[in-house]
Amino acid sequence: MSTLSFHNFSWKGDPKWWNASSWTRYGPIVVCVIFAIAIVQLVCGSIWIVQLGNNLTVPMIIQTLLIPGCSFFNAIPSIHLHMLLRNNPPKMAIWFSSIFVILYLCSAILSLAACAGSSPSGIPHGLRHAECPQGTPGGLEHGVSKAVWGTMVAFQFLSVVGYGIHGGMAYKVHRVLKGRRDRGEVEALDPEQEEARKQKARVLWERSYRMEGL
């Protein structure tokens, strides 16, 4: 049975990402930032839910809790792959990053569209940030505060940027690895990962030797 070990933890992350380019080295940091943003979104979403009380709708729950919750639980294994296992498949990172870019972008656009109003003459006059939170179900006295609404929308766009950067990094790593495979090059391991693999091989050999002795 395998156990979680921090022996291989490194801020450098996956050597493939570290060696692909100078900017893909920051993949673990980007994932940690996404993780922190998801926590802030969940906190703001909880405040949003409390302020609205019984005036909730399904889209509000999806935007305030479900999407940030999925992002939170996606960031945890991503951090594990980057900094503990140090083996984060770029294709998988591309898919998940693309999905969350679409989800967060749609959520942010819907939040802004809900605040677009028209003048009495029917001519649109852009966003009404001062009125949007009070325009949510619950009336003027029970609407979501402007600070919470503004924070939620801002962090939705930050999530779009974060996942976009991470997806771009993953695509760059994928292209570099594909180019190396096409040229017949072998990916070299860094000394730390090489030593970790040797240690794992020694442990497995010792276990098999003991089993044979029994």
SULDA-V675136 format. One record per residue. N is the residue number from 0. RES is the residue in three letters. PHI is phi as a letter, one per 40 degrees, with the letter a starting at -180 (none if undefined). NEAR is the number of other C-alpha atoms within 10 Angstrom. Layout:
n=N res=RES phi=PHI near=NEAR
n=N res=RES phi=PHI near=NEAR
//
This chain:
n=0 res=MET phi=none near=2
n=1 res=SER phi=c near=4
n=2 res=THR phi=b near=5
n=3 res=LEU phi=c near=8
n=4 res=SER phi=b near=9
n=5 res=PHE phi=c near=11
n=6 res=HIS phi=c near=9
n=7 res=ASN phi=c near=14
n=8 res=PHE phi=c near=14
n=9 res=SER phi=a near=15
n=10 res=TRP phi=c near=14
n=11 res=LYS phi=c near=17
n=12 res=GLY phi=g near=25
n=13 res=ASP phi=c near=24
n=14 res=PRO phi=d near=19
n=15 res=LYS phi=c near=23
n=16 res=TRP phi=c near=29
n=17 res=TRP phi=c near=18
n=18 res=ASN phi=c near=18
n=19 res=ALA phi=c near=18
n=20 res=SER phi=a near=14
n=21 res=SER phi=c near=9
n=22 res=TRP phi=c near=13
n=23 res=THR phi=c near=21
n=24 res=ARG phi=c near=21
n=25 res=TYR phi=c near=18
n=26 res=GLY phi=d near=27
n=27 res=PRO phi=c near=25
n=28 res=ILE phi=c near=17
n=29 res=VAL phi=c near=18
n=30 res=VAL phi=c near=21
n=31 res=CYS phi=c near=15
n=32 res=VAL phi=c near=16
n=33 res=ILE phi=d near=25
n=34 res=PHE phi=c near=22
n=35 res=ALA phi=c near=13
n=36 res=ILE phi=c near=20
n=37 res=ALA phi=c near=25
n=38 res=ILE phi=c near=16
n=39 res=VAL phi=c near=16
n=40 res=GLN phi=c near=28
n=41 res=LEU phi=c near=20
n=42 res=VAL phi=c near=16
n=43 res=CYS phi=c near=20
n=44 res=GLY phi=c near=25
n=45 res=SER phi=c near=14
n=46 res=ILE phi=c near=16
n=47 res=TRP phi=d near=22
n=48 res=ILE phi=c near=17
n=49 res=VAL phi=c near=13
n=50 res=GLN phi=c near=17
n=51 res=LEU phi=c near=19
n=52 res=GLY phi=g near=13
n=53 res=ASN phi=c near=10
n=54 res=ASN phi=c near=15
n=55 res=LEU phi=c near=16
n=56 res=THR phi=b near=10
n=57 res=VAL phi=d near=7
n=58 res=PRO phi=d near=11
n=59 res=MET phi=c near=18
n=60 res=ILE phi=c near=15
n=61 res=ILE phi=c near=14
n=62 res=GLN phi=c near=22
n=63 res=THR phi=c near=23
n=64 res=LEU phi=b near=20
n=65 res=LEU phi=c near=15
n=66 res=ILE phi=c near=19
n=67 res=PRO phi=c near=27
n=68 res=GLY phi=c near=18
n=69 res=CYS phi=c near=12
n=70 res=SER phi=c near=24
n=71 res=PHE phi=d near=19
n=72 res=PHE phi=c near=12
n=73 res=ASN phi=c near=18
n=74 res=ALA phi=c near=19
n=75 res=ILE phi=c near=15
n=76 res=PRO phi=c near=14
n=77 res=SER phi=c near=24
n=78 res=ILE phi=c near=21
n=79 res=HIS phi=c near=18
n=80 res=LEU phi=c near=17
n=81 res=HIS phi=c near=25
n=82 res=MET phi=b near=22
n=83 res=LEU phi=b near=21
n=84 res=LEU phi=c near=21
n=85 res=ARG phi=f near=23
n=86 res=ASN phi=a near=16
n=87 res=ASN phi=b near=23
n=88 res=PRO phi=d near=17
n=89 res=PRO phi=c near=21
n=90 res=LYS phi=c near=14
n=91 res=MET phi=c near=13
n=92 res=ALA phi=c near=20
n=93 res=ILE phi=c near=20
n=94 res=TRP phi=c near=13
n=95 res=PHE phi=c near=16
n=96 res=SER phi=c near=24
n=97 res=SER phi=c near=17
n=98 res=ILE phi=c near=13
n=99 res=PHE phi=c near=22
n=100 res=VAL phi=c near=21
n=101 res=ILE phi=c near=14
n=102 res=LEU phi=c near=17
n=103 res=TYR phi=c near=24
n=104 res=LEU phi=c near=18
n=105 res=CYS phi=c near=16
n=106 res=SER phi=c near=21
n=107 res=ALA phi=c near=21
n=108 res=ILE phi=c near=13
n=109 res=LEU phi=c near=15
n=110 res=SER phi=c near=19
n=111 res=LEU phi=c near=17
n=112 res=ALA phi=c near=14
n=113 res=ALA phi=c near=16
n=114 res=CYS phi=b near=19
n=115 res=ALA phi=c near=16
n=116 res=GLY phi=b near=17
n=117 res=SER phi=b near=13
n=118 res=SER phi=c near=9
n=119 res=PRO phi=d near=7
n=120 res=SER phi=c near=6
n=121 res=GLY phi=g near=8
n=122 res=ILE phi=c near=9
n=123 res=PRO phi=c near=11
n=124 res=HIS phi=b near=10
n=125 res=GLY phi=g near=13
n=126 res=LEU phi=c near=15
n=127 res=ARG phi=b near=16
n=128 res=HIS phi=d near=17
n=129 res=ALA phi=c near=11
n=130 res=GLU phi=b near=16
n=131 res=CYS phi=d near=22
n=132 res=PRO phi=d near=23
n=133 res=GLN phi=c near=18
n=134 res=GLY phi=c near=17
n=135 res=THR phi=c near=18
n=136 res=PRO phi=d near=16
n=137 res=GLY phi=h near=17
n=138 res=GLY phi=g near=13
n=139 res=LEU phi=c near=13
n=140 res=GLU phi=c near=8
n=141 res=HIS phi=b near=16
n=142 res=GLY phi=c near=20
n=143 res=VAL phi=c near=23
n=144 res=SER phi=c near=19
n=145 res=LYS phi=c near=15
n=146 res=ALA phi=c near=10
n=147 res=VAL phi=c near=18
n=148 res=TRP phi=c near=17
n=149 res=GLY phi=c near=16
n=150 res=THR phi=c near=14
n=151 res=MET phi=c near=23
n=152 res=VAL phi=c near=21
n=153 res=ALA phi=c near=13
n=154 res=PHE phi=c near=21
n=155 res=GLN phi=c near=28
n=156 res=PHE phi=c near=18
n=157 res=LEU phi=c near=17
n=158 res=SER phi=c near=27
n=159 res=VAL phi=d near=22
n=160 res=VAL phi=c near=16
n=161 res=GLY phi=c near=21
n=162 res=TYR phi=c near=26
n=163 res=GLY phi=c near=18
n=164 res=ILE phi=c near=20
n=165 res=HIS phi=c near=26
n=166 res=GLY phi=c near=25
n=167 res=GLY phi=c near=19
n=168 res=MET phi=c near=24
n=169 res=ALA phi=c near=25
n=170 res=TYR phi=c near=18
n=171 res=LYS phi=c near=19
n=172 res=VAL phi=c near=23
n=173 res=HIS phi=c near=20
n=174 res=ARG phi=c near=14
n=175 res=VAL phi=c near=17
n=176 res=LEU phi=c near=19
n=177 res=LYS phi=c near=13
n=178 res=GLY phi=c near=12
n=179 res=ARG phi=c near=13
n=180 res=ARG phi=c near=12
n=181 res=ASP phi=c near=9
n=182 res=ARG phi=c near=9
n=183 res=GLY phi=g near=9
n=184 res=GLU phi=c near=11
n=185 res=VAL phi=b near=9
n=186 res=GLU phi=c near=12
n=187 res=ALA phi=c near=11
n=188 res=LEU phi=c near=14
n=189 res=ASP phi=c near=13
n=190 res=PRO phi=d near=9
n=191 res=GLU phi=c near=12
n=192 res=GLN phi=c near=16
n=193 res=GLU phi=c near=12
n=194 res=GLU phi=c near=13
n=195 res=ALA phi=c near=13
n=196 res=ARG phi=c near=13
n=197 res=LYS phi=c near=12
n=198 res=GLN phi=c near=12
n=199 res=LYS phi=c near=12
n=200 res=ALA phi=c near=12
n=201 res=ARG phi=c near=12
n=202 res=VAL phi=c near=12
n=203 res=LEU phi=c near=12
n=204 res=TRP phi=c near=12
n=205 res=GLU phi=c near=12
n=206 res=ARG phi=c near=12
n=207 res=SER phi=c near=12
n=208 res=TYR phi=c near=11
n=209 res=ARG phi=c near=10
n=210 res=MET phi=c near=9
n=211 res=GLU phi=c near=8
n=212 res=GLY phi=c near=7
n=213 res=LEU phi=c near=6
//
